[in-house]
């Protein structure tokens, strides 16, 4: 996270996790008691929020969130009452605990109590560690995994624009971040790769959003684990960063899904000195909360459909930023001439399937300022997924017209 949030988080915070389908389809490993941790229902969560009361939990559930942060065992009870999964925070979840017999005994007792709690989903360890911390975090992750393999040990990583000192690696942006990810996977052996990236500046956008998505997706696939994307949903620096509008937030959700995500997280839910967030400090929802009520449900529905599949490739029809791979002429799915004026940002196509055969595609309108109507062509008759209803509409032709809202997307597949 950014700009002073960590201090407050030490006392209490809430977060939304987004996970992505990876090479070995780890999203299909879904959380049975006593077994290895599994993603289960794709995650919708948030970062930084109030203590979990029944009123807060109800608001979160109504907003389509399904993972909340719990600062106590009592808050796990609250989460359970509202059908939510909880990520538990504790000062015991640090590497130093392993070297202190008294604290280690307390940790063992805590795990023994909460590991059987129906609402427990994950343990929060730390946010944005440098590479020097990876060996000790790896020992802690291993310890927790041995004692409670059914629940996630959660760590969140820096974005690509972190500097070399923060990352603990050397080189240019790509080299330093690639090494950061390599060391993390090798030394920590995470069950999930999570990171945050905020690119909506006061004037224009950052240029590493898709680079970061591509690098995280690749690292997660190589490790055989899912990944999670925490996206910008406020400003904490009004002189430098803008508040995303609902269309821009939709763009973040659908691009994350197209890269294979199994979950989405928003920065922030509610926090002092953060403006335009999902909910105000008085608990009153803002425009972005009402937007994510729909986005969360659409995301979870689409990610659930993609869980059994592998993210095979991600292509851009027009974007030239680092990390954007152009759509090949022989790709299984193609965008035909748009029926509305073409945006210079173009479209994003995330291809999914099994055994290297694309059968599904997520198409995203990368213009978050204008609606786009386009024809999608596939290798066979196509079906379209209604993410709000959770149903497929049968198709009888290999090309279908899509009208996509600003930053919006759609899931299609070869007819079954």
Secondary structure, DSSP 4 states (H G I P E B T S, - for coil): --TTHHHHHTT--------B--TT-GGG----TTS-----SPEEEEES-----HHHHHHHHHTT--EEEESSHHHHHHHHHTT-EEEE--TT-SGGGGG-HHHHHHHHHHHHHHTT-TTEEEEEEEES--GGGHHHHHHHHHHHHHH-TTSEEEEEE--TTS-HHHHT--SSHHHHHHHHHHHHHHHH--SEEEEEE--BBSSSB-S-HHHHHHHHHHHHHHHT-EEEEEEE-SBS-TTTBPPPPHHHHHHHHHHHHHTTBSEEEEE-SS-TT-BS-SB-TTS-B-HHHHHHHHHHHHHHHHHHHHTTSEEEEEEESS--STT-PBPPTT-SSEEEPPSSPPPTT-EEEEEEEETTEEEEEEEEE--TTS-EEEEEE-SS-EEEEETTTTEEE---SSEEEEEE-TT-EEEEEE--
